[in-house]
Amino acid sequence: MTSGSSPSFRTRLSAWAARHAVLLGILGVCALVEAVLQGADFGLWGSSRWRGLAYQNGGFWRGLLDNWRPNYPGQPALMFASYGFLHGGVFHLAVNMITLASLGPPVIERVGQWRFAVLYAASLLGGALGFVLLSSAVQPMVGASGALFGLAGVITGWEYTARRLAREDIGPVLRVILLLIGLNLVMYWAMDGRLAWETHLGGFLAGWLAGLWLRDRPT
């Protein structure tokens, strides 16, 4: 590269990947897990029982916090994280990963990727807590959507705070919240009531609160 010329595409891509390594890692792990389970479902490797075993051992089972017997030591604690890397199929994975790829970069650009990791983890935990407190389901809960609604909560909380400080209309923020509520209602109807809306709510609130704590990149 000659002096004064712009960086090559490969250089820019490498720089972008370095700044978003945590995001790419989450995307990669979720995609890899689903790819392995899909291959097993179609008989390409392993056993058709793998998906059921993955849900049994990595999904979020509310009953494990009551009197259910865990499959292994530490399962009741580990499931607060592991549920977010399992999905209910390719479509479920695709929707969540597209959403993550859309919401993740703006958060990273503002606070950096390690603070993004903290916000993502807080949202994942908040989603699980919302499910614990509000759901009575006996089936497992899986998916990254709790963390994704948390990222939406982070961004919405930042916008709300900025508008309040600037004494601007908070109408756009309220419209986003109403849009998210409407989206959940539609999904709840489309999924015949099998939507873990409790996880979405818990993740959104956790993300909003965590975002108020981590608002800017450290100087």
N, C-alpha and C positions, 0 to 999 in steps of 0.2 A: 504494500500500500504506500503510495507516495505521500509526501508531507502535504497536509491541508486537505486531503481527500476525505470523504465521508467513510465511516466504518462499513465494512462489507455486511451483506445480509447475514452471513454465518456468525460474524462477530456480534451483531445486534441480537440475533436469536440466542446466542450463548449467554449474553448479558441478561436478556429477559428471563431465560430459564434459571439463571443463578438467583435472580431477585425473587423468583416464584417457586423455588425448589420445594418448599413445604406444601404449597398448593398442588404442584405436580405429583408430589409423593402421595397425597391423599387420593387424588384422581387415579393414580397408578395402582394403589393397593385395592381400592374399591373395584376397579376394572379387572384386576387380576383375580380377585376372589370370585367375582361373578363368572369370569371366563372358565375358571376351574370347575365351578359348579355346573355351568352350562355343558361343558364337555362331558362331565359325569352323567348329566341328565340324558344326553344323546348317546351314551354308551361308548364314547371315544376313549375313555380311561376311567380308572377307579370303579366306583359303584354308584348305582342310581340312588343309594341311600345317603350319599354324601351331603346333599342339600338338607335333608331332614336332620342329619347329625350336626351340620353347621348351625342350624337354627336351634337345635336342642342345647348346644354347648356355647353358642355365641350370641343368640338372640336375647332380648330383654324379657325375662319372665317375672312378672310382678309377684307371683306366688312365692318366689325364692326369698322375698323379703318378709314373708309371713312364716308359714310352717312347712314349705316344700323342702324336700331334701335335694341339695345340689348334686350335680354329676361329678364334681371335683372340687377340691378346696379352693376357695377364692372366687368361685363362679359368681356369687352375688355381687361382688365388687367389680370384677372384670367386665361384667355385662354392661356396666354403665358406659363403657367405651366401645366394646366389641360390637354392640348392636348397630353402630353407625357405619360399619364397614361391610355389612351384609345387606343384600337387596332381594326383592321378591321376583327377580327376573330381569331380562334385558331392558324392557321398557321402563321399569321402575328405576334401574340404574341410569339409563340414558337421560331421563328427565332430571334426575338429581344432579348428574355430573354436568349437564349443560347449565343448570342453574348455578352450580358451584363455580364453573368457569366464568359466569357472568358477574357474580357477586364478589368473588374472591379478589380479583385484581384491584378494584377501587379501594378496598379495605387495606390491602397490602401497600398500595401507593401512599396511603396516608400514614400508616403506623409501622410499616415494615413487616417482614414475613414472620418474625418470631413473636411479635405482639399479635399478629394475625393468628398464629398457632394457639396462643392463649385464649383469644376470643372464640376461636372455633371449638376448643376444648370446653370452655365455659358454656357455650351454647349447647354442645352435645350433652353435657351434664345437666343443664337446665331442662333440656327436652326429656331426659330420663326422669328427672324429678317431677316434671309436670305429669308424666304418665303415671308415676307412682301415686301422686296425690289425687288425681282426677279420674283415673281409669279403674274399672273393675274387670278388665279383660283377662281371660285365662289363656289366650293364645299369645305367642311371642310377638314382640314388636321389633321390627328391623328397619333400617334405612337411615340415610344421612339427612333426612328432611328436617329433623329437629335442629341440627346445626345450621342448616341452610336458612331456616326461618330466623335463627339467631343472627346470622349475617344481615338478613333483612332488617332485624331489630337494631343492629349496630348502626347501619346506614340511616335508618329512619330516625333513630335517637339523635344522631349527629345533626341531621337536617332540622329536627325540632329545636335542638339547643341553639343552633345558629340563627334560626328565625326568631326565637324568643329574644336572644341577645341583640339582634338587629331591629327588634320591634316590628317584624314583618308578619304578614298573615300566615297562620299555621294551617290554613285550609288545604294546601297541597299535601301536607303530612297526614291530615285526617283522611284525605281521599285515598292515600296509599294504604292506610290501615283498613279502611272500608273495603278496598279492593282485595286485600289479603283475607279478610273475613268472608267476602263473597266467594273467593277462590276455594276456601275450605268448605263452604256450604255446598258448592257445586261438586267438589271431589267427594264429599261425604255422601251425597246423593248418588253420584256415579258409581261409587264403590259399595253401595248398599250398606252403608253404616260401618264399613270396616276400615275407616280412616282413623289414624291415631292423632286426632286433632289436639289431644291433650299434650302430645309431644311437641307439636307445632307451637302451641301457646307457651309452653314452658321454655322452649328454645328462644322464641321471640323476646320474651320478657328478660331472660338471662342475657341475651345479646344486647338488648337495649341498655341494661344496667352496666354490663361489662364495658360497653362502648363508651359510657360516660366516664369510666375510670381510665380507659386507654384511648384517648382521643387524638393524640398526636405522636409523631415519630420522636423518640428521645433526641435531645440536642447534644 
